[in-house]
Structures are given as C-alpha cells and as structure tokens.
C-alpha cells in the first residue's frame, strides 16, 4: 500500500506504526473490539542546537505531515471508521518542545482530520522534549464532540532509537470506538451525533 509523502522540507528518517486490539477489560468480551493505532514519523529538526524566534517553516508545510500520518493511522484500523483521535510528539534533547508544537498546529490538524474522514472536535495533544526511547501518551477523544467520556483514552508509543538529539518524532493516534466497558455516564456518542445532526 502506498501513502502520501510529506513535503520534502521534512527530512524523513523513518516511519512507524502501532496497533492495539482490546477485547475486554476484565468484564464480558465486547461485540466489537476497540482498536487503537498510532502512526508516526521521525524527521530532522532544522532548529536543533540553537534558539530561533521564527518557527514558521515547520508549520508552513505541516499539512503534508497531517495528511501522510492520517492516511497511515486510518489504514491501521483495517477498514474500521475513525471515532477518536489525538496528536503529539517528542523533540530530541537538542531541540525544544515548541519545535514539535510548530509541526502540529491547526494547519496540520485540519489535514489530519480530512485524512481520517473528518472531525469537528478540537484534537487533543501531548508534546515534550526527551531522549530516544522515551514514552509518550497521545490522548484520544471523540472526533466530533470533545465531551463524550466514553472515548477519553490514550495510545502509548515509544521508539527505541528516536528521537535522536537533532530529530523530531511526530505522531497521530486514532481509535475505532469508545473504551471497552465504559460506564461513567456523560454525553454518549449517539447523543453527540444526534445533537450535531439536529
């Protein structure tokens, strides 16, 4: 399967993908499993090892990153529709957290939404600066309404050799449904969809 490639401005070293399929959480086996997936890319950080006031070059072409990663993440759900999403990343230790944030702003987010079939809700995110192999929890929420508690979740990723000090690790995550055995009330998925259609 071929996927869109990001703008050549981003020097790609590697891609990675993670899939988790959950059947139950100690209770009855669900009729449909919860599938969570993350897709990421490791790119050179052009602003490592020095402060730069203007980070707009990282943002300018970031729609291409959102499209490329969104297509990869959606494919990992193996035909299941995307219901939850999130984004994030890690800057290597010669970089700054804002270098990651510059890559995943609204420009990126709008393209990511489109690549996974649309979404009306704000995209939850998590970013930090850390060494290669550090874990990152990408928060998930329902793609059309942030306050649907059943879809509050996370995907944990760690790449043993990334990010290197002069790299950025950019990640998106998706889910196929709410948590298995969710039972803490609040606005339901179906109520949110009806409200939006209303």
Secondary structure, 3 states (H helix, E strand, C coil): CCCCCCCCCCCEEEEEEEEEEECCCCCCCCCCCEEEEEEEEEEECCCCCCCCCCCHHHHHCHHHHHHHHHHHHHHHCCCCCCCEEEEEEEECCCCCHHHHHHHCCHHHHHHHHHHCCCCCCCCEEEEEECCCCCCEEEEEEECCCCCCHHHCEEEEECECCECCCCEEEEEEEEECCCCCCCCCCCCCHHHHHHHHHC
